[in-house]
Amino acid sequence: MRKALLLLLLAAPLAAQNAKAPKADKKPKDPNDTTHKPFEPAPLFMDMKPVELTLTGSFAKIRKQRTGEATYYAGTVSYRSDSGQVVSVPVRLRARGIWRRKNCETPPILMNFWKDSSKKTLFAKLDRARLTFPCRWNADWEQYVLQEYNLYRVQRILTQYSFDVRLAHVTFIDQDKKDTIGTGWSFLSEQDDVFAERVGAKLITEAGAGPGDLERYESAFFGVFQYFVANSDYSIRALHNVVLIFKNFEYIPVARDYDFGGAVNTRYATPDPRLGIKTVRDRLMRGYCTEPEQYAKVFALFNEKKAAIYAIYSDPLSEMMTPKVKKSTLEYFDDFYSTINDPKQAQRQIVNACLGKSG
């Protein structure tokens, strides 16, 4: 399915300006309108400090559901409160994802909570959350998770339109076999609809957005950010690894899921052969076209935030990353900055390489 969605983007006429734009079924909430109940964040995402969790579930059964509609299985997630008390919260668990669901030892998990059971816990006000953890239970694969987690942190530095994430060290226990199947660094991320509500927008689930449908600056930012992380595994038109929101009567694309990006450089990530690049480390502009001045604004933003972006990789939340991975990542970022600060390269690699024509 991952390949099929990418094929959809490649097969679609890139210059098509007459594609039917998606529609929001109602206006987004105005965050300044006091008649609306203000958004209440879940306690889980109100702190950046890593949390230690134990997740108990029917993982042997979850592993068997590699394709098709996934089934929820009852489980529990436990943690120690500030007072040292063990808190256990009932949760339903099911497999999610596309490639990782088919190929990982244990696929990524969607956690679904009961409101009454999660009150006054870390998971209060949380309906669902994605849990991303190592595809294989070893140190190298754990680094991929930490790299992807940090890209969400970089995204937050650059834009308000970024997902809430929380780092967690998780022990996974199969409740049927009474056995620990793995332990590793993981991260939880908020669901699309919650993200949209938090930023005062409406989530769009209808596919078909073309170059002329998007807010100009946000379109430029989206494309450049995907170029920055070297991710070509997405489609705005097909809503593949893209969240589309509607705010202030504008459509805004938001990037997510970076495990196939060159900045993470997982062993399993390979580019579509028709893209003309040899590895995912080869950056390729796949964003829609917009006006050159919008790209200039985005380049200026990246330069303004460069020190803060690089500082992420030396702060306490990056202590679990190996020095080799940190060094490689920052050198990879250096290449990006060399491109955007060379007018000829920026024009050739990004501005002139975009997809479609601005409307």
ZILINFEN-V180580 format. One record per residue. N is the residue number from 1. PSI is psi in degrees with one decimal (* if undefined). OMEGA is omega in radians with two decimals (999 if undefined). BURIAL is # if it has 24 or more other ideal C-beta (glycine too) atoms within 12 Angstrom, else .. Layout:
BEGIN
n: (N & N)
psi: (PSI & PSI)
omega: (OMEGA & OMEGA)
burial: (BURIAL & BURIAL)
END
This chain:
BEGIN
n: (1 & 2 & 3 & 4 & 5 & 6 & 7 & 8 & 9 & 10 & 11 & 12 & 13 & 14 & 15 & 16 & 17 & 18 & 19 & 20 & 21 & 22 & 23 & 24 & 25 & 26 & 27 & 28 & 29 & 30 & 31 & 32 & 33 & 34 & 35 & 36 & 37 & 38 & 39 & 40 & 41 & 42 & 43 & 44 & 45 & 46 & 47 & 48 & 49 & 50 & 51 & 52 & 53 & 54 & 55 & 56 & 57 & 58 & 59 & 60 & 61 & 62 & 63 & 64 & 65 & 66 & 67 & 68 & 69 & 70 & 71 & 72 & 73 & 74 & 75 & 76 & 77 & 78 & 79 & 80 & 81 & 82 & 83 & 84 & 85 & 86 & 87 & 88 & 89 & 90 & 91 & 92 & 93 & 94 & 95 & 96 & 97 & 98 & 99 & 100 & 101 & 102 & 103 & 104 & 105 & 106 & 107 & 108 & 109 & 110 & 111 & 112 & 113 & 114 & 115 & 116 & 117 & 118 & 119 & 120 & 121 & 122 & 123 & 124 & 125 & 126 & 127 & 128 & 129 & 130 & 131 & 132 & 133 & 134 & 135 & 136 & 137 & 138 & 139 & 140 & 141 & 142 & 143 & 144 & 145 & 146 & 147 & 148 & 149 & 150 & 151 & 152 & 153 & 154 & 155 & 156 & 157 & 158 & 159 & 160 & 161 & 162 & 163 & 164 & 165 & 166 & 167 & 168 & 169 & 170 & 171 & 172 & 173 & 174 & 175 & 176 & 177 & 178 & 179 & 180 & 181 & 182 & 183 & 184 & 185 & 186 & 187 & 188 & 189 & 190 & 191 & 192 & 193 & 194 & 195 & 196 & 197 & 198 & 199 & 200 & 201 & 202 & 203 & 204 & 205 & 206 & 207 & 208 & 209 & 210 & 211 & 212 & 213 & 214 & 215 & 216 & 217 & 218 & 219 & 220 & 221 & 222 & 223 & 224 & 225 & 226 & 227 & 228 & 229 & 230 & 231 & 232 & 233 & 234 & 235 & 236 & 237 & 238 & 239 & 240 & 241 & 242 & 243 & 244 & 245 & 246 & 247 & 248 & 249 & 250 & 251 & 252 & 253 & 254 & 255 & 256 & 257 & 258 & 259 & 260 & 261 & 262 & 263 & 264 & 265 & 266 & 267 & 268 & 269 & 270 & 271 & 272 & 273 & 274 & 275 & 276 & 277 & 278 & 279 & 280 & 281 & 282 & 283 & 284 & 285 & 286 & 287 & 288 & 289 & 290 & 291 & 292 & 293 & 294 & 295 & 296 & 297 & 298 & 299 & 300 & 301 & 302 & 303 & 304 & 305 & 306 & 307 & 308 & 309 & 310 & 311 & 312 & 313 & 314 & 315 & 316 & 317 & 318 & 319 & 320 & 321 & 322 & 323 & 324 & 325 & 326 & 327 & 328 & 329 & 330 & 331 & 332 & 333 & 334 & 335 & 336 & 337 & 338 & 339 & 340 & 341 & 342 & 343 & 344 & 345 & 346 & 347 & 348 & 349 & 350 & 351 & 352 & 353 & 354 & 355 & 356 & 357 & 358 & 359)
psi: (-36.4 & -46.9 & -39.6 & -39.3 & -35.9 & -38.0 & -36.0 & -43.0 & -44.1 & -33.6 & -22.9 & 144.8 & 116.0 & -24.8 & 5.7 & 122.7 & -6.4 & 9.6 & 141.8 & 124.1 & 145.9 & 155.9 & 143.1 & 138.8 & -10.1 & 161.3 & 146.6 & 156.3 & 137.3 & 116.1 & -16.4 & -1.7 & 109.4 & -6.1 & -16.2 & 143.9 & 128.0 & 149.9 & 133.9 & 109.4 & 151.5 & 140.7 & -31.6 & -38.2 & 13.3 & 0.1 & 141.5 & -12.9 & 132.4 & 145.1 & 143.1 & 122.9 & 152.8 & 120.7 & 119.4 & 127.2 & 179.5 & 69.9 & -29.2 & -38.3 & -40.7 & -38.5 & -28.5 & -17.1 & 75.7 & -27.6 & 171.1 & -171.9 & 126.6 & 147.4 & 139.8 & 141.2 & 141.9 & 143.5 & -170.0 & 149.8 & 130.2 & 150.6 & 166.4 & 130.3 & 174.5 & -26.4 & -3.9 & -1.4 & 138.7 & 124.9 & 123.5 & 128.1 & 125.2 & 143.8 & 148.9 & 141.1 & 138.2 & 158.7 & 149.9 & 175.5 & 178.8 & -78.5 & -48.4 & -31.3 & -35.8 & -29.5 & -19.4 & 156.6 & -46.9 & 125.8 & 159.1 & 156.0 & 141.4 & 124.5 & 130.4 & 119.7 & 152.9 & 127.9 & -42.6 & -32.0 & -20.8 & -0.3 & 141.3 & 27.1 & 176.9 & -24.6 & 14.6 & 149.9 & 18.1 & 119.6 & -55.3 & 159.8 & 144.0 & 141.4 & 119.1 & 130.2 & 172.7 & 137.8 & -31.4 & 145.8 & 72.4 & 170.2 & -38.1 & -45.3 & -27.9 & -33.7 & -35.1 & -41.4 & -43.9 & -37.1 & -44.3 & -41.1 & -44.7 & -28.9 & -32.6 & -35.3 & -39.8 & -44.1 & -39.4 & -34.9 & -34.3 & -26.7 & 148.5 & -20.3 & 72.7 & 151.3 & 143.6 & 133.0 & 154.6 & 126.0 & 139.8 & 143.1 & 116.7 & 134.3 & 125.1 & 123.1 & 126.9 & 115.3 & -20.2 & -40.0 & -8.3 & 44.6 & 142.1 & 122.3 & -15.0 & 158.4 & 133.8 & 169.4 & 136.6 & 173.8 & 148.7 & 144.1 & 151.1 & 159.4 & 159.7 & -45.6 & -34.3 & -43.3 & -47.9 & -44.3 & -41.2 & -35.9 & 10.3 & 35.2 & 173.5 & 130.9 & 131.7 & 125.8 & -2.5 & 124.6 & 168.2 & 2.9 & 130.3 & -178.8 & -37.5 & -3.0 & -17.4 & 150.3 & 131.2 & -53.0 & -44.2 & -32.4 & -43.9 & -43.9 & -45.0 & -49.7 & -41.6 & -38.0 & -42.0 & -35.8 & -40.4 & -46.8 & -2.1 & 48.9 & 119.3 & 1.8 & 68.7 & 162.8 & 117.8 & -45.0 & -38.6 & 1.4 & 46.2 & 116.6 & 29.5 & 137.0 & 128.4 & 127.4 & 161.4 & 117.6 & 137.7 & 38.4 & 28.9 & 147.7 & 131.2 & 120.8 & 141.3 & 129.7 & 150.8 & 167.2 & 99.4 & 14.6 & -18.1 & 10.0 & 152.6 & -26.7 & -23.7 & -44.3 & 52.3 & 156.4 & -29.7 & -7.7 & 122.2 & 141.8 & 156.0 & 130.7 & -25.8 & -9.8 & -17.3 & 15.9 & 149.6 & -39.1 & 166.5 & -11.5 & -16.1 & 111.8 & 141.0 & 125.9 & 120.3 & 5.8 & 159.8 & 154.4 & 148.1 & -171.6 & 144.8 & -35.0 & -26.1 & -39.9 & -38.6 & -39.8 & -40.0 & -42.8 & -41.0 & -39.4 & -46.4 & -40.6 & -40.8 & -37.2 & 6.4 & -48.8 & -41.3 & -37.4 & -48.4 & -32.4 & -25.5 & -36.6 & 6.1 & 9.8 & 172.0 & -29.1 & -5.6 & 7.8 & -24.9 & -11.9 & 143.3 & 151.1 & -35.7 & -43.2 & -42.5 & -47.8 & -45.7 & -40.8 & -46.6 & -34.3 & -36.0 & -38.7 & -37.4 & -40.7 & -41.0 & -46.6 & -32.6 & -37.8 & -51.2 & -18.4 & 7.4 & 104.8 & -40.6 & -43.4 & -41.3 & -41.4 & -45.1 & -43.8 & -26.0 & -64.7 & -46.0 & -8.6 & 1.8 & 167.8 & 132.7 & -172.6 & 144.6 & 142.4 & *)
omega: (3.10 & 3.13 & -3.09 & -3.13 & 3.08 & 3.11 & 3.14 & 3.13 & -3.08 & -3.09 & -3.09 & 3.08 & -3.01 & -3.10 & -3.08 & 3.13 & -3.05 & 3.10 & -3.13 & -3.13 & 3.08 & -3.11 & 3.00 & -3.09 & 3.03 & -3.13 & 3.09 & 3.11 & 3.04 & -3.08 & 3.11 & -3.14 & -3.06 & 3.10 & 3.10 & 3.07 & -3.11 & 3.13 & 3.12 & -3.10 & 3.07 & 3.11 & -3.13 & -3.05 & 3.12 & -3.13 & 3.12 & -3.08 & 3.12 & -3.11 & 3.12 & -3.10 & 2.94 & -3.12 & -3.11 & -3.11 & -3.13 & -3.02 & 3.08 & 3.11 & 3.14 & -3.13 & -3.09 & -3.08 & -3.05 & -3.13 & 3.10 & -3.12 & -3.09 & 3.14 & 3.04 & 3.04 & -3.13 & 3.10 & 3.08 & 2.99 & -3.04 & 3.09 & 3.07 & 3.10 & 3.13 & 3.13 & 3.13 & -3.13 & 3.08 & 3.13 & 3.11 & -3.08 & 3.07 & -3.13 & 3.01 & -3.04 & 3.01 & 3.09 & 3.05 & 3.11 & -3.13 & -3.12 & -3.06 & 3.11 & -3.12 & -2.90 & -3.07 & 3.08 & 3.00 & -3.09 & 3.04 & -2.97 & 2.90 & 3.14 & -3.09 & -3.02 & 2.95 & -3.05 & -3.10 & -3.09 & -3.06 & 3.14 & 3.10 & 3.05 & 3.09 & -3.06 & 3.07 & 3.13 & -3.13 & 3.09 & -3.14 & 3.06 & 3.04 & 3.05 & 3.12 & -3.09 & -3.03 & 3.10 & 3.04 & -3.06 & 3.01 & -2.98 & -3.12 & -3.12 & 3.06 & 3.11 & 3.11 & -3.14 & -3.14 & 3.10 & 3.14 & 3.10 & -3.11 & 3.09 & 3.03 & 3.10 & 3.06 & 3.14 & -3.14 & 3.10 & -3.02 & -3.04 & 3.03 & -3.10 & -3.13 & -3.04 & 2.97 & 3.10 & 3.12 & 3.13 & -3.12 & 2.99 & -2.92 & 2.97 & -3.08 & -3.12 & 3.05 & -3.04 & 3.13 & -3.13 & -3.12 & -3.02 & 3.06 & -3.08 & 3.12 & 3.08 & -3.14 & 3.08 & -3.08 & 2.98 & 3.09 & 3.12 & -3.08 & 3.13 & -3.06 & -3.06 & 3.10 & 3.08 & -3.12 & 3.12 & -3.11 & -3.11 & 3.08 & -3.08 & 3.07 & 3.10 & 3.12 & -3.14 & 3.11 & -3.13 & 3.02 & -3.10 & 3.14 & -3.08 & -3.08 & -3.06 & -2.93 & 3.01 & -2.89 & -3.11 & -3.10 & 3.07 & 3.11 & -3.13 & -3.14 & -3.11 & -3.12 & 3.12 & 3.09 & 3.07 & 3.13 & -3.14 & 3.14 & 3.12 & 3.05 & -3.09 & 3.12 & 3.03 & 3.05 & -3.08 & -3.10 & -3.10 & 3.08 & -3.06 & 3.11 & 2.99 & -3.13 & 3.13 & -3.11 & -3.11 & -3.12 & 3.10 & 3.10 & 3.06 & -3.06 & 3.08 & -3.13 & -3.09 & 3.01 & 3.08 & -3.00 & -3.06 & 3.06 & -3.13 & -3.13 & 3.13 & 3.05 & 3.01 & 3.08 & -3.13 & -3.05 & -3.05 & 3.07 & 3.14 & 3.01 & -3.05 & -3.12 & 3.12 & 3.09 & 3.07 & -3.04 & -3.13 & 3.12 & 3.09 & 3.10 & -3.10 & 3.13 & 3.13 & 3.13 & 3.14 & 3.08 & 3.12 & 2.96 & -3.02 & -3.13 & -3.12 & 3.09 & 3.07 & 3.12 & 3.10 & -3.13 & 3.11 & 3.13 & 3.11 & 3.12 & 3.12 & 3.13 & -3.04 & -3.05 & -3.10 & 3.14 & 3.11 & -3.11 & -3.12 & 3.11 & -3.00 & 3.03 & 3.14 & -3.06 & -3.12 & 3.09 & -3.11 & -3.10 & 3.09 & 3.14 & 3.09 & -3.14 & 3.14 & 3.10 & -3.11 & 3.14 & -3.13 & -3.11 & 3.05 & 3.10 & 3.04 & 3.11 & 3.13 & 3.10 & -3.11 & 3.06 & -3.14 & -3.05 & 3.13 & 2.98 & -3.03 & -3.12 & 3.13 & 3.13 & 3.13 & -3.06 & -3.02 & -3.03 & -2.99 & -3.12 & -3.08 & -3.08 & -3.09 & 3.07 & 3.14 & 3.09 & -3.10 & 999)
burial: (. & # & . & . & # & # & . & . & # & # & . & # & . & . & . & . & . & . & # & . & # & # & . & # & . & . & . & # & # & . & . & . & . & . & . & . & . & . & . & . & . & # & # & # & # & . & . & . & . & # & # & # & # & # & # & # & # & # & # & . & # & # & # & . & # & . & . & . & . & # & . & # & # & # & # & # & # & # & # & . & . & . & . & . & . & . & # & . & # & # & # & # & # & # & # & # & # & # & # & # & # & # & # & # & # & # & # & # & # & # & # & # & # & . & . & . & . & # & . & . & # & # & # & . & # & # & # & # & # & # & # & # & # & # & # & . & # & . & . & . & # & # & # & # & # & # & # & # & # & # & # & # & # & # & # & # & # & # & # & . & # & # & # & # & # & # & # & # & # & # & # & # & # & # & # & . & . & . & . & . & # & # & . & # & # & # & # & # & # & # & # & # & . & # & # & # & # & # & # & # & # & # & # & # & . & . & # & # & # & # & # & # & # & # & # & # & # & # & # & # & # & # & # & # & # & # & # & # & # & # & # & # & # & # & # & # & # & # & # & # & # & # & # & # & # & # & # & . & . & # & # & # & # & # & # & # & # & # & # & # & # & # & # & # & # & # & . & . & # & # & # & # & . & . & # & . & . & . & . & # & # & # & # & # & # & # & # & # & # & # & . & . & . & # & # & # & . & # & # & . & # & # & . & . & # & # & . & . & # & # & . & # & # & . & . & . & # & # & . & # & # & . & . & . & # & # & . & . & # & # & . & # & # & . & # & # & # & . & # & # & . & . & . & . & . & # & . & . & # & # & # & . & # & # & # & # & . & # & .)
END
